[in-house]
Amino acid sequence: MSKKHGRILKAWEKTVRKSQAAAKKRVNSIFAAMSVAHVDDEDNAGLSEVYHAERVLSNGDFYTGQWADNLPHGHGKYLWTDGCMYVGEWFNGKPMGKGKFCWPSGATYEGEFKSSYMDGKGTYTGPSGDTYRGSWIMNLKHGQGTKSYVNGDYYEGEWRRGMQDGHGRYQWHNGNNYIGQWKSGTINGNGTMIWSNGNRYDGFWEDGLPKGNGTFRWADGSFYVGIWSRDPKEQSGTYYPSGSTGGNVDWNPQEVFSVDLQDCKICPGEKVSILPSQKLLNWPGIEGEVLEKQQIWRPQKESDGGGKRRSSVDGRVSHYSWGSEGGDGNNLGDDDDDEGMRATLTKQQMLRIKPPKRQGETISKGHRNYELMLNLQLGIRHSVGRPAPATSLDLKASVFDPKEKVWTRFPSEGSKHTPPHQSCEFRWKDYCPVVFRTLRKLFRIDAADYMLSICGNDALRELSSPGKSGSFFYLTHDDRYMIKTMKKSEVKVLLRMLPSYYNHVRTYENTLVTKYFGLHCVKLTGTAQKKVRFVIMGNLFCSEYAIHRRFDLKGSSHGRITDKPEAEIEATTTLKDLDLNFIFRLQNVWFQEFCRQVDKDCDFLEQERIMDYSLLIGLHFRDTSYNKDSLVAETCPAGARTPRGIGDNLVDPVDARLSSVEMDQLQLDPTRWASTRLGINMPARAELTVRRNDCELQLVGEPTGELYEVIIFFGIIDILQDYDISKKLEHAYKSIQYDPTSISAVDPKQYSRRFRDFIYRIFLEDT
């Protein structure tokens, strides 16, 4: 190094160190010698020789490091005259790869760069000590990330375009916590605020304040349920005491707004004076370079409005204004900006999946079942919120009596026990209310959460088509519960088997049979006198994981193939036995428990004379970047198809449930597996199978050795079909036309044996 260059480097070292000391942010060994890695031949394709160089630019900037084709390429260090510095990897004159950017204020970013942008995984530490660790896209926090604020606050969760957006947890330094939904940096949506004194609010939020349906609970167990609003005139609700003396009967809900939320302010982000991508590099030829293949931010002329603009891949120009802290507070609202952000994602950051669509049609005003939904929600709120004495898990035989039912009249104008409502008058029936209340307690279902899911601001969603039995299905807005309309015969079966069902689910905590939470009936008054019976169940696929494939398996072959063209099969399509092209390998401890529980559950159903039940399976593929053709297996001559690949659509990882990077983090975090149990969130391996061409109805294909890491969900559903006279006649009729072993309608003992044999062929121990 020449003496002149040495003096320049030392001068800038001194300048940067002084500015950082003034900001009270020490960065150790900031100009320490950095090891120069060998530049791979592949990276050097088309480049001349890579060598070490030192350059002093005409504007006073200084570079030292690897050099090729008159540009930085490899590892290098760049010093700007304003005190900024970048140390790290370069590619064709741009920061690309791992590196560290330092500001004269003392702020630093250390992580991944793409074309001069903070992009990938990285850590930003502000001049006052705020620290963000997580994902970035084009200088913006985007994806999963955590932020520690200098005052002691902490946020962990999803970010979008520089702000908290999606699901996240914010913890204040005073011990208060919020867990739930965010939008554009503000608490918005469904969430829970837990104060350090034990009080909590569960419900909906808007612009950082409770708005809509919500529940406030005290540490003593009492709670208040109602409609929340900053305007006292819009707020109404009911207080439910815990049974202890004292209570909060005189409590004013407005105290939550005026007192409790005063210490729950979200810390603002720190401002960044200039971003790495805004530091224009004056290499020869760089200024005139036409960058049509990438998204490049360039300063706008004053005549253009003084902001920033960028040229998109299709030549369009859109305007952009930088906010604080690398993008906090910015506004990227138009579609072009969103498309531009997606265009910068690399292939490794894309999920090669067709994103699962949200199932069902929202029941809004004007829908044919809108009034029925209102009646259902009113009835549930009345049933669950009605004060009742505490019950033990040891129930008397009398509470299981089918005649144990409670009728309630709901006139439109309201009554002493029911509120006024906008629907028509109806009557409401609760079947065996004590039993189902105890079942909810057994399944650890919180009463307030249960009401909030079913009776909250959001409407139910009706699935597009009824099931084979003619029943309709409805999903709650949060996907936690499924509501199924029932025939009178099914209600009788459930009430008949209710004592045995209760004892079974109480004895076997990991039972795979459907969990029932309530059995009700709505009877419309007037000339129609229509009765709608329905049961409320748990939704097996309510998970943070996207379900990519789902199967309904009985172990029979007749009619057990999806009646849909290949092109119409999506992630929400329920496939059947002859569509199955996987076997599932479970870890040893899970496999042993699985076999034991399947035997216990099948014994129970056999004793209750139940048949025609299914094993419902949902798969989440942990590696979703594979080609769809790798999932397509050969079909047998009869046309027994195997499911299509996951799809070709490239989607934004933030728009999918979880990105592949976030999924890897999830697997490595043991605390996230706390919710894992038999049939729920279980890690497993799925092995691809193919059916032999000479076998027309081969239920289980031959293993190929091609394995996929999956998260698997499964449970036994449709357990209310007994072997009655109609099923016996169906068995006799179909046995004449088809192989008796291939049809679903068989004796419960035979059905149980065939079901188990099939299940134990597709579930194996992973050795």
Buried (B, 14 or more C-beta within 10 A) or exposed (E): EEEEBEEBBEEBBEBBBEBBEEBEBEBEEBBEEBEEEEBEEEBBEEBEEBEEBBBBBEEEBBBBBBBBBBBBBBBBBBBBEBBBBBBBBBBBBBBBBBBBBBBBBBBBBBBBBBBBBBBBBBBBBBBBBBBBBBBBBBBBBBBBBBBBBEEEBBBBBBBBBBBBBBBBBBBBEEEBBBBBBBBBBBBBBBBBBBBEEEBBBBBBBBEBBBBBBBBBBBEBEBBBBBBBBBEEEEBEBEBBBBEEEEBBEEBEBBEBBEEBBEEBEBBEBBBBEEBBBBBEBEBEEBEEEEEEEBBBBEEBEEEEEEEBBBBBEEEEEBBBEBBBBBBBBBEBEEEBBBBBBBEBBEEEBBBBBBBBEEBBEEBEEEBEBBBBBBBBBBBBBBBBBBEEEEBEEEBEEEBBBEEBBBEBEBBEEEEEEBEEBEBBBBBBBBBBBBBBBBBBBBEEBBBBBBBBBBBBBBBBBBBEEEEEBEBBBBBBBBBBBBBBBBEEBBBBBBBBBBBBBBEBBBEBEBBBBBBBBBBBBBBBBEEEEEEBBBBBBBBBBBBBBBBBBBBBBBBBBBBBBBEEEEEEBBBBBBBBBBBBBBBBBBBEEBBEBBBEBBEBBBEBBBBBBBBBBBBBBBBBBBEBBBEBEEBBBEBBEBEBBBBBBBBEEEBBBBEBBBBBBBBEEBEEEEEEBEEBEBBBBBBBBBBBBBBEEEBEBBBBBEBEEBBBBBBBBBBBBBBBBBBEEEBEEBBEEBBEEBEBEBBBBBBBEBBBBBBBEBBEEBBBBBE
